[in-house]
Amino acid sequence: MSSTTTAGTTGTIRLGALLKFFVIGVYFGIVLIKGEVISWFRIQEMFHFRSFYMYGVLGSAVAVGVLSVALIKAFNLRAVDGAQIKLAGKPFNRIGNLAGGIIFGFGWALTGACPGPLYALLGAGYWAVLLAVAGALAGTVAYGYLKPSLPH
Amino acid sequence: MIEFLSQSWPWYVTGPLLGLMVPLLLVLGNKQFGVSSSLQHICAATMPLKANYFRYNWRDQAWNLALVAGVIAGAVLAVVLLDGNSAPAITDRAQDLFASWGLAAADSLQPVELFALSNLFSVRTLVALLFGGFLVGFGARYAGGCTSGHAVMGLSLLNLGSLVSVIGFFIGGLLVSHLVVPFIMAL
């Protein structure tokens, strides 16, 4: 790990450049925990339509995101480093998006957690979540090896 | 301030604060919000894997690992300073449902029936957490994103593939939450 190499060099890690992402992550972790969106109870409550809470959270989060992207486009805002902000979406894969999405949904309901919450639950001291993290890494490895033979 | 932050937040506080992840990362880092690609980077960084999917320079994506390290630290802060592990403010109708599944009333974020270490190797916990985690990792990478990358970031870009993925998240989640979870919890 090098922290003093020239900016823009690929293949090295500059810890200083990573600090802001760590701080944004801290903010995200606090919101995930205090917003209770990492709670198994909240996820099952959502899937059983027993509360508006999670739908309100997701809907208003997307609304803020849509508005932010619209403002960036309207005023042609630049990133802090002066570069043009990259707004291209991920490619559309008819089968991958749907089949992968459904499989992810199975796991979301079973664990009551998606990837962000998995990390947050570790920080909250739920060590049993290490099982789910191990499972998620195994699932990632399995996908990596099966990717060439799966329809996308 | 601390007292205010320590209370249960209404949806119209939580949602917009989550949505701010989109402009924060775009403007401060010129990065699109997403979490599940960190799983790929962790595999590429720590395991000797031969598949092409893991043969790239993960160091170029180190920002994503810094983000998830921050999430862990933020969760520690929320629990220690802001009373973050208190019982969620779920509705009475949800309480009744969970009681009908045989669960004790919530006294923290997660049900003891799944997350207590004394239940770690029960069939229920292994199926829900280990197998469920496998599906989360496999599905998120197959779909190319999770609730962060597709539901929040992708929908913010009005991206078609993200919309299809989010529809998939809810098809899968509704099926399993209704047809499988009640039986798992009774194991």
Boltz contact constraints between the chains, C-beta under 6 A:
constraints:
  - contact:
      token1: [A, 10]
      token2: [B, 60]
      max_distance: 6.0
  - contact:
      token1: [A, 11]
      token2: [B, 57]
      max_distance: 6.0
  - contact:
      token1: [A, 11]
      token2: [B, 59]
      max_distance: 6.0
  - contact:
      token1: [A, 13]
      token2: [B, 59]
      max_distance: 6.0
  - contact:
      token1: [A, 13]
      token2: [B, 62]
      max_distance: 6.0
  - contact:
      token1: [A, 18]
      token2: [B, 62]
      max_distance: 6.0
  - contact:
      token1: [A, 18]
      token2: [B, 66]
      max_distance: 6.0
  - contact:
      token1: [A, 20]
      token2: [B, 28]
      max_distance: 6.0
  - contact:
      token1: [A, 21]
      token2: [B, 63]
      max_distance: 6.0
  - contact:
      token1: [A, 21]
      token2: [B, 66]
      max_distance: 6.0
  - contact:
      token1: [A, 21]
      token2: [B, 67]
      max_distance: 6.0
  - contact:
      token1: [A, 22]
      token2: [B, 66]
      max_distance: 6.0
  - contact:
      token1: [A, 22]
      token2: [B, 69]
      max_distance: 6.0
  - contact:
      token1: [A, 22]
      token2: [B, 70]
      max_distance: 6.0
  - contact:
      token1: [A, 24]
      token2: [B, 24]
      max_distance: 6.0
  - contact:
      token1: [A, 25]
      token2: [B, 67]
      max_distance: 6.0
  - contact:
      token1: [A, 25]
      token2: [B, 70]
      max_distance: 6.0
  - contact:
      token1: [A, 25]
      token2: [B, 71]
      max_distance: 6.0
  - contact:
      token1: [A, 26]
      token2: [B, 70]
      max_distance: 6.0
  - contact:
      token1: [A, 26]
      token2: [B, 73]
      max_distance: 6.0
  - contact:
      token1: [A, 26]
      token2: [B, 74]
      max_distance: 6.0
  - contact:
      token1: [A, 28]
      token2: [B, 21]
      max_distance: 6.0
  - contact:
      token1: [A, 28]
      token2: [B, 71]
      max_distance: 6.0
  - contact:
      token1: [A, 29]
      token2: [B, 71]
      max_distance: 6.0
  - contact:
      token1: [A, 29]
      token2: [B, 74]
      max_distance: 6.0
  - contact:
      token1: [A, 29]
      token2: [B, 75]
      max_distance: 6.0
  - contact:
      token1: [A, 30]
      token2: [B, 74]
      max_distance: 6.0
  - contact:
      token1: [A, 30]
      token2: [B, 78]
      max_distance: 6.0
  - contact:
      token1: [A, 31]
      token2: [B, 17]
      max_distance: 6.0
  - contact:
      token1: [A, 31]
      token2: [B, 18]
      max_distance: 6.0
  - contact:
      token1: [A, 33]
      token2: [B, 75]
      max_distance: 6.0
  - contact:
      token1: [A, 33]
      token2: [B, 78]
      max_distance: 6.0
  - contact:
      token1: [A, 33]
      token2: [B, 84]
      max_distance: 6.0
  - contact:
      token1: [A, 34]
      token2: [B, 9]
      max_distance: 6.0
  - contact:
      token1: [A, 34]
      token2: [B, 78]
      max_distance: 6.0
  - contact:
      token1: [A, 34]
      token2: [B, 82]
      max_distance: 6.0
  - contact:
      token1: [A, 34]
      token2: [B, 84]
      max_distance: 6.0
  - contact:
      token1: [A, 35]
      token2: [B, 9]
      max_distance: 6.0
  - contact:
      token1: [A, 35]
      token2: [B, 14]
      max_distance: 6.0
  - contact:
      token1: [A, 36]
      token2: [B, 88]
      max_distance: 6.0
  - contact:
      token1: [A, 39]
      token2: [B, 88]
      max_distance: 6.0
  - contact:
      token1: [A, 39]
      token2: [B, 109]
      max_distance: 6.0
  - contact:
      token1: [A, 40]
      token2: [B, 110]
      max_distance: 6.0
  - contact:
      token1: [A, 40]
      token2: [B, 111]
      max_distance: 6.0
  - contact:
      token1: [A, 41]
      token2: [B, 88]
      max_distance: 6.0
  - contact:
      token1: [A, 41]
      token2: [B, 90]
      max_distance: 6.0
  - contact:
      token1: [A, 41]
      token2: [B, 106]
      max_distance: 6.0
  - contact:
      token1: [A, 42]
      token2: [B, 88]
      max_distance: 6.0
  - contact:
      token1: [A, 44]
      token2: [B, 177]
      max_distance: 6.0
  - contact:
      token1: [A, 45]
      token2: [B, 90]
      max_distance: 6.0
  - contact:
      token1: [A, 45]
      token2: [B, 94]
      max_distance: 6.0
  - contact:
      token1: [A, 47]
      token2: [B, 173]
      max_distance: 6.0
  - contact:
      token1: [A, 47]
      token2: [B, 174]
      max_distance: 6.0
  - contact:
      token1: [A, 47]
      token2: [B, 177]
      max_distance: 6.0
  - contact:
      token1: [A, 48]
      token2: [B, 97]
      max_distance: 6.0
  - contact:
      token1: [A, 50]
      token2: [B, 91]
      max_distance: 6.0
  - contact:
      token1: [A, 50]
      token2: [B, 93]
      max_distance: 6.0
  - contact:
      token1: [A, 50]
      token2: [B, 94]
      max_distance: 6.0
  - contact:
      token1: [A, 51]
      token2: [B, 91]
      max_distance: 6.0
  - contact:
      token1: [A, 53]
      token2: [B, 11]
      max_distance: 6.0
  - contact:
      token1: [A, 56]
      token2: [B, 11]
      max_distance: 6.0
  - contact:
      token1: [A, 56]
      token2: [B, 15]
      max_distance: 6.0
  - contact:
      token1: [A, 57]
      token2: [B, 11]
      max_distance: 6.0
  - contact:
      token1: [A, 57]
      token2: [B, 14]
      max_distance: 6.0
  - contact:
      token1: [A, 57]
      token2: [B, 15]
      max_distance: 6.0
  - contact:
      token1: [A, 60]
      token2: [B, 12]
      max_distance: 6.0
  - contact:
      token1: [A, 60]
      token2: [B, 15]
      max_distance: 6.0
  - contact:
      token1: [A, 60]
      token2: [B, 16]
      max_distance: 6.0
  - contact:
      token1: [A, 61]
      token2: [B, 15]
      max_distance: 6.0
  - contact:
      token1: [A, 61]
      token2: [B, 18]
      max_distance: 6.0
  - contact:
      token1: [A, 61]
      token2: [B, 19]
      max_distance: 6.0
  - contact:
      token1: [A, 61]
      token2: [B, 152]
      max_distance: 6.0
  - contact:
      token1: [A, 62]
      token2: [B, 155]
      max_distance: 6.0
  - contact:
      token1: [A, 64]
      token2: [B, 16]
      max_distance: 6.0
  - contact:
      token1: [A, 64]
      token2: [B, 19]
      max_distance: 6.0
  - contact:
      token1: [A, 65]
      token2: [B, 19]
      max_distance: 6.0
  - contact:
      token1: [A, 65]
      token2: [B, 22]
      max_distance: 6.0
  - contact:
      token1: [A, 65]
      token2: [B, 152]
      max_distance: 6.0
  - contact:
      token1: [A, 65]
      token2: [B, 156]
      max_distance: 6.0
  - contact:
      token1: [A, 66]
      token2: [B, 156]
      max_distance: 6.0
  - contact:
      token1: [A, 68]
      token2: [B, 22]
      max_distance: 6.0
  - contact:
      token1: [A, 68]
      token2: [B, 23]
      max_distance: 6.0
  - contact:
      token1: [A, 69]
      token2: [B, 156]
      max_distance: 6.0
  - contact:
      token1: [A, 79]
      token2: [B, 27]
      max_distance: 6.0
  - contact:
      token1: [A, 79]
      token2: [B, 30]
      max_distance: 6.0
  - contact:
      token1: [A, 80]
      token2: [B, 28]
      max_distance: 6.0
  - contact:
      token1: [A, 83]
      token2: [B, 30]
      max_distance: 6.0
  - contact:
      token1: [A, 85]
      token2: [B, 26]
      max_distance: 6.0
  - contact:
      token1: [A, 85]
      token2: [B, 30]
      max_distance: 6.0
  - contact:
      token1: [A, 89]
      token2: [B, 157]
      max_distance: 6.0
  - contact:
      token1: [A, 89]
      token2: [B, 159]
      max_distance: 6.0
  - contact:
      token1: [A, 90]
      token2: [B, 144]
      max_distance: 6.0
  - contact:
      token1: [A, 90]
      token2: [B, 161]
      max_distance: 6.0
  - contact:
      token1: [A, 92]
      token2: [B, 160]
      max_distance: 6.0
  - contact:
      token1: [A, 92]
      token2: [B, 161]
      max_distance: 6.0
  - contact:
      token1: [A, 96]
      token2: [B, 142]
      max_distance: 6.0
  - contact:
      token1: [A, 97]
      token2: [B, 143]
      max_distance: 6.0
  - contact:
      token1: [A, 97]
      token2: [B, 161]
      max_distance: 6.0
  - contact:
      token1: [A, 97]
      token2: [B, 164]
      max_distance: 6.0
  - contact:
      token1: [A, 97]
      token2: [B, 165]
      max_distance: 6.0
  - contact:
      token1: [A, 98]
      token2: [B, 164]
      max_distance: 6.0
  - contact:
      token1: [A, 98]
      token2: [B, 168]
      max_distance: 6.0
  - contact:
      token1: [A, 100]
      token2: [B, 139]
      max_distance: 6.0
  - contact:
      token1: [A, 100]
      token2: [B, 142]
      max_distance: 6.0
  - contact:
      token1: [A, 100]
      token2: [B, 143]
      max_distance: 6.0
  - contact:
      token1: [A, 101]
      token2: [B, 143]
      max_distance: 6.0
  - contact:
      token1: [A, 101]
      token2: [B, 165]
      max_distance: 6.0
  - contact:
      token1: [A, 101]
      token2: [B, 168]
      max_distance: 6.0
  - contact:
      token1: [A, 101]
      token2: [B, 169]
      max_distance: 6.0
  - contact:
      token1: [A, 102]
      token2: [B, 168]
      max_distance: 6.0
  - contact:
      token1: [A, 102]
      token2: [B, 171]
      max_distance: 6.0
  - contact:
      token1: [A, 102]
      token2: [B, 172]
      max_distance: 6.0
  - contact:
      token1: [A, 103]
      token2: [B, 135]
      max_distance: 6.0
  - contact:
      token1: [A, 103]
      token2: [B, 138]
      max_distance: 6.0
  - contact:
      token1: [A, 103]
      token2: [B, 139]
      max_distance: 6.0
  - contact:
      token1: [A, 104]
      token2: [B, 139]
      max_distance: 6.0
  - contact:
      token1: [A, 104]
      token2: [B, 140]
      max_distance: 6.0
  - contact:
      token1: [A, 104]
      token2: [B, 143]
      max_distance: 6.0
  - contact:
      token1: [A, 104]
      token2: [B, 169]
      max_distance: 6.0
  - contact:
      token1: [A, 105]
      token2: [B, 169]
      max_distance: 6.0
  - contact:
      token1: [A, 105]
      token2: [B, 172]
      max_distance: 6.0
  - contact:
      token1: [A, 105]
      token2: [B, 173]
      max_distance: 6.0
  - contact:
      token1: [A, 106]
      token2: [B, 135]
      max_distance: 6.0
  - contact:
      token1: [A, 106]
      token2: [B, 172]
      max_distance: 6.0
  - contact:
      token1: [A, 106]
      token2: [B, 176]
      max_distance: 6.0
  - contact:
      token1: [A, 107]
      token2: [B, 132]
      max_distance: 6.0
  - contact:
      token1: [A, 107]
      token2: [B, 135]
      max_distance: 6.0
  - contact:
      token1: [A, 107]
      token2: [B, 136]
      max_distance: 6.0
  - contact:
      token1: [A, 107]
      token2: [B, 139]
      max_distance: 6.0
  - contact:
      token1: [A, 108]
      token2: [B, 173]
      max_distance: 6.0
  - contact:
      token1: [A, 109]
      token2: [B, 173]
      max_distance: 6.0
  - contact:
      token1: [A, 109]
      token2: [B, 176]
      max_distance: 6.0
  - contact:
      token1: [A, 109]
      token2: [B, 177]
      max_distance: 6.0
  - contact:
      token1: [A, 109]
      token2: [B, 181]
      max_distance: 6.0
  - contact:
      token1: [A, 110]
      token2: [B, 128]
      max_distance: 6.0
  - contact:
      token1: [A, 110]
      token2: [B, 132]
      max_distance: 6.0
  - contact:
      token1: [A, 110]
      token2: [B, 176]
      max_distance: 6.0
  - contact:
      token1: [A, 111]
      token2: [B, 129]
      max_distance: 6.0
  - contact:
      token1: [A, 111]
      token2: [B, 132]
      max_distance: 6.0
  - contact:
      token1: [A, 111]
      token2: [B, 133]
      max_distance: 6.0
  - contact:
      token1: [A, 114]
      token2: [B, 146]
      max_distance: 6.0
  - contact:
      token1: [A, 114]
      token2: [B, 147]
      max_distance: 6.0
  - contact:
      token1: [A, 115]
      token2: [B, 35]
      max_distance: 6.0
  - contact:
      token1: [A, 115]
      token2: [B, 36]
      max_distance: 6.0
  - contact:
      token1: [A, 115]
      token2: [B, 146]
      max_distance: 6.0
  - contact:
      token1: [A, 116]
      token2: [B, 35]
      max_distance: 6.0
  - contact:
      token1: [A, 116]
      token2: [B, 148]
      max_distance: 6.0
  - contact:
      token1: [A, 119]
      token2: [B, 68]
      max_distance: 6.0
  - contact:
      token1: [A, 119]
      token2: [B, 71]
      max_distance: 6.0
  - contact:
      token1: [A, 119]
      token2: [B, 72]
      max_distance: 6.0
  - contact:
      token1: [A, 120]
      token2: [B, 71]
      max_distance: 6.0
  - contact:
      token1: [A, 120]
      token2: [B, 75]
      max_distance: 6.0
  - contact:
      token1: [A, 122]
      token2: [B, 72]
      max_distance: 6.0
  - contact:
      token1: [A, 123]
      token2: [B, 72]
      max_distance: 6.0
  - contact:
      token1: [A, 123]
      token2: [B, 75]
      max_distance: 6.0
  - contact:
      token1: [A, 123]
      token2: [B, 76]
      max_distance: 6.0
  - contact:
      token1: [A, 124]
      token2: [B, 75]
      max_distance: 6.0
  - contact:
      token1: [A, 124]
      token2: [B, 79]
      max_distance: 6.0
  - contact:
      token1: [A, 124]
      token2: [B, 85]
      max_distance: 6.0
  - contact:
      token1: [A, 126]
      token2: [B, 110]
      max_distance: 6.0
  - contact:
      token1: [A, 126]
      token2: [B, 115]
      max_distance: 6.0
  - contact:
      token1: [A, 128]
      token2: [B, 115]
      max_distance: 6.0
  - contact:
      token1: [A, 128]
      token2: [B, 120]
      max_distance: 6.0
  - contact:
      token1: [A, 131]
      token2: [B, 129]
      max_distance: 6.0
  - contact:
      token1: [A, 131]
      token2: [B, 130]
      max_distance: 6.0
  - contact:
      token1: [A, 132]
      token2: [B, 129]
      max_distance: 6.0
  - contact:
      token1: [A, 132]
      token2: [B, 133]
      max_distance: 6.0
  - contact:
      token1: [A, 135]
      token2: [B, 130]
      max_distance: 6.0
  - contact:
      token1: [A, 135]
      token2: [B, 133]
      max_distance: 6.0
  - contact:
      token1: [A, 135]
      token2: [B, 134]
      max_distance: 6.0
  - contact:
      token1: [A, 136]
      token2: [B, 39]
      max_distance: 6.0
  - contact:
      token1: [A, 136]
      token2: [B, 133]
      max_distance: 6.0
  - contact:
      token1: [A, 136]
      token2: [B, 136]
      max_distance: 6.0
  - contact:
      token1: [A, 136]
      token2: [B, 137]
      max_distance: 6.0
  - contact:
      token1: [A, 138]
      token2: [B, 134]
      max_distance: 6.0
  - contact:
      token1: [A, 139]
      token2: [B, 134]
      max_distance: 6.0
  - contact:
      token1: [A, 139]
      token2: [B, 137]
      max_distance: 6.0
  - contact:
      token1: [A, 139]
      token2: [B, 138]
      max_distance: 6.0
  - contact:
      token1: [A, 140]
      token2: [B, 39]
      max_distance: 6.0
  - contact:
      token1: [A, 140]
      token2: [B, 40]
      max_distance: 6.0
  - contact:
      token1: [A, 140]
      token2: [B, 43]
      max_distance: 6.0
  - contact:
      token1: [A, 140]
      token2: [B, 137]
      max_distance: 6.0
  - contact:
      token1: [A, 140]
      token2: [B, 141]
      max_distance: 6.0
  - contact:
      token1: [A, 141]
      token2: [B, 43]
      max_distance: 6.0
  - contact:
      token1: [A, 142]
      token2: [B, 138]
      max_distance: 6.0
  - contact:
      token1: [A, 143]
      token2: [B, 138]
      max_distance: 6.0
  - contact:
      token1: [A, 143]
      token2: [B, 141]
      max_distance: 6.0
  - contact:
      token1: [A, 143]
      token2: [B, 142]
      max_distance: 6.0
  - contact:
      token1: [A, 144]
      token2: [B, 51]
      max_distance: 6.0
  - contact:
      token1: [A, 144]
      token2: [B, 53]
      max_distance: 6.0
  - contact:
      token1: [A, 144]
      token2: [B, 54]
      max_distance: 6.0
  - contact:
      token1: [A, 145]
      token2: [B, 51]
      max_distance: 6.0
  - contact:
      token1: [A, 147]
      token2: [B, 53]
      max_distance: 6.0
